[in-house]
Amino acid sequence: EEFAVLLTATDAVQAQEVIETLRECVPLEETVSAGIAQWDNAESSAELFARADAALYRAKRSGRDRTVLAAGGELTPA
């Protein structure tokens, strides 16, 4: 399944902390791949979502069970 989480007043590092908390709720046989995009104060919501979605698919293609930042590389593997 896929879902989106919108976090206000949160930077990429804080967003990763939220993802790690979510990982703790997932059964051991399941994986969590995540894409993080931090709003640049100029792009539309559709553009922000598209960047996060692209980062999610990079996480899945690079081995799953990891978090990828939209503007750059992988933050940390699970």
C-alpha positions as semicolon CSV with decimal commas, in nm:
position;residue;x (nm);y (nm);z (nm)
1;E;0,000;0,000;0,000
2;E;0,102;0,361;-0,048
3;F;0,000;0,666;0,149
4;A;0,117;1,023;0,195
5;V;0,186;1,210;0,516
6;L;0,200;1,589;0,520
7;L;0,410;1,727;0,805
8;T;0,406;2,101;0,869
9;A;0,698;2,285;1,030
10;T;0,914;1,976;0,979
11;D;1,246;1,946;0,799
12;A;1,377;1,635;0,621
13;V;1,563;1,506;0,929
14;Q;1,250;1,536;1,142
15;A;1,046;1,369;0,869
16;Q;1,289;1,077;0,871
17;E;1,237;1,046;1,248
18;V;0,862;1,020;1,188
19;I;0,923;0,748;0,928
20;E;1,141;0,555;1,172
21;T;0,859;0,571;1,426
22;L;0,620;0,434;1,164
23;R;0,864;0,151;1,088
24;E;0,830;0,036;1,449
25;C;0,458;-0,026;1,388
26;V;0,509;-0,245;1,080
27;P;0,526;-0,625;1,118
28;L;0,880;-0,766;1,085
29;E;0,814;-0,940;0,753
30;E;0,705;-0,614;0,590
31;T;0,927;-0,336;0,455
32;V;0,886;0,040;0,452
33;S;1,012;0,246;0,160
34;A;0,970;0,622;0,183
35;G;1,031;0,931;-0,023
36;I;1,076;1,266;0,148
37;A;1,032;1,600;-0,024
38;Q;1,067;1,927;0,163
39;W;0,855;2,212;0,023
40;D;1,068;2,486;-0,135
41;N;0,811;2,762;-0,063
42;A;0,752;2,809;-0,435
43;E;0,633;2,484;-0,595
44;S;0,271;2,375;-0,619
45;S;0,133;2,094;-0,408
46;A;0,127;1,874;-0,721
47;E;0,497;1,941;-0,783
48;L;0,584;1,865;-0,419
49;F;0,387;1,541;-0,429
50;A;0,551;1,441;-0,759
51;R;0,900;1,490;-0,610
52;A;0,809;1,283;-0,303
53;D;0,660;1,011;-0,524
54;A;0,973;1,003;-0,743
55;A;1,188;0,968;-0,429
56;L;0,965;0,683;-0,310
57;Y;1,015;0,495;-0,636
58;R;1,393;0,554;-0,617
59;A;1,383;0,394;-0,271
60;K;1,194;0,095;-0,408
61;R;1,428;0,054;-0,706
62;S;1,738;0,076;-0,489
63;G;1,649;-0,219;-0,270
64;R;1,338;-0,121;-0,075
65;D;1,314;-0,071;0,299
66;R;1,488;0,265;0,289
67;T;1,421;0,638;0,286
68;V;1,523;0,864;-0,003
69;L;1,531;1,242;0,002
70;A;1,383;1,397;-0,314
71;A;1,656;1,659;-0,356
72;G;1,944;1,418;-0,311
73;G;2,049;1,076;-0,205
74;E;1,945;0,818;0,042
75;L;1,913;0,931;0,402
76;T;1,957;0,598;0,579
77;P;1,874;0,235;0,508
78;A;1,641;0,062;0,751
